Amino acid sequence: MASSTTSLKLDAETKQRIQQLADAQRRSAHWIMREAITQYVEREEKREALRQDALAAWDDYKTTGLHVTADEADAWLAKLEAGEDAEPPECHD
């Protein structure tokens, strides 16, 4: 994948903390910053996907009224946690 240069301004304390981590891990400060940004972007993409899934589920519920109760979901999850191969509960209105 092609790379391009991006610059950012950091306060002196943050820059020093990054350098200390880099020294401790025998990495470059550049590697630490790139890794931090990559991990942040991946985490936020997952968070946004989850948010979009939740919004879609809410829209689906508002349209159909289909749902499972918390007790039904808890019972199913307890079976999975116990190692049982359980089917999810049926949605109902």
Buried (B, 14 or more C-beta within 10 A) or exposed (E): EEEEEEEEEEEEEEEEEBEEBBEEEEEEBEEBBEEEEEEEEEEEEEEEEEEEEEEEEEEEEEEEEEBBEEEBEEEBEEEEEEEEEBEEBEEEE
